Amino acid sequence: MMTEELSPSKISVFNQNAGLSYYSARKTAQKHHNYLNLKRHVTYRWCSRLAASKLPGADFAVEYLYGKYIKNLSVSTIQQSGRIVLYFLHFLSRDGTTIFALTRQDISAYVEYEQDRGLKAQSVVNHLRALYAFISFLIDHGVLPETVMQPKIKIKLPQTLPRAIPPEDIRRLRAAITTVRDQALILLLLRTGMRIGELLAVRISDIICAERKILIYQGEKNYQGRVVYYSSDAEQVLQHWLMERNDDSEYLFPGRSGPGTISYVTAWSAMRKALDRAGLSDKGYSLHSLRHTFATDMLNGGMRLEVLQRLLGHQEIEMTMRYARITDQTREHEYFKAMDRIEQGSHHGSQRLNIELQKVFEEKKLLRSHRKKLP
């Protein structure tokens, strides 16, 4: 059996690749370690605040929150749950009752109070969902009866659809960008569909230039890693920015001082100034509009919905389907194409075909009926 000898140059490349793999593995492990430390800190803080409140049911709330930590739920879920449960216990106390005497009317009063505070309907729904999760925990532990959730209070949300930027406005926006950094920032958002928080967290080591893709180790909302890709025009702008940026920082968009990245405020300021110069400041566009535009363009280009779901990092495909309701120009084109044939009277051939198929189906149906009668 022949074995290939490794030349010094091949050994050098092998060692270099092994070193990069080791570095990437260490870096990923460090990110994971930092994230776990943050999760422990957040869990401890809210458990401490609940315990210190000495409100009736606080001990159950601590157990409930710690259970979320054990289940490895996200930092944002633990933090939101702790905040909402503590706030609800305070609400019950001010209302002269406790969690142990909870009724459906108390939950309804809480919802009304949240609405009176001016919270948006979606925020109230999120709070109510977190509250019901805690109440389910108490029911499972025999603290509350199941009747307290029968029936659940439901809030109807207004139908909201994502808003994309039309192509002509995109052209005006891009023409109004004056710096290479801002060109790279805006075009990467437009061509990858990343959230602004995800893009600002990108490090140089996360970019695989040869394959035109970016690794997102932890999604901003779903805390799951994924891969996004960028187009050839974004590649050109990115290469210019890589040559111009400060090489001392590991981030793609380094801040002016310190080792960190630029802030959201800085990124939004760049977008706002470009919108002003393009005469688009009155149209309500935001950095997130670039993500909506990406999704719209991909669907119009024929991308399957489940593929777009992965690229956007949506956990539920229902989130991705919002775009399908308003952006499918292919469907629009097919409708007018078919209607044009109908109006021109060119659909009779199809009708004849359908009649012929119907005859075949009827014959098979009769044959099946005849076979059933045979002994």
Secondary structure by P-SEA (a helix, b strand, c coil): cbbbbbcaaaaaaaaaaaaaaaaaaaaaaaaaaaaaaaaaaaaaaaaaaaaaacccaaaaaaaaaaaaaaacccaaaaaaaaaaaaaaaaaaaaaccccccccaaaaaaaaaaaaaacccaaaaaaaaaaaaaaaaaaaaacccccccccccbbbbbcbbbbbbbcaaaaaaaaaacccaaaaaaaaaaacccccaaaaaaccccccccccccccccccccccccbbbbbcaaaaaaaaaaaaccccccccccccccccccccaaaaaaaaaaaaaaacccccccccaaaaaaaaaaaaaacccaaaaaaaacccccccccccccccaaaaaaaaaaaaaaaaaccaaaaaaaaaaaaaaaaaaaaaaaaaaacc
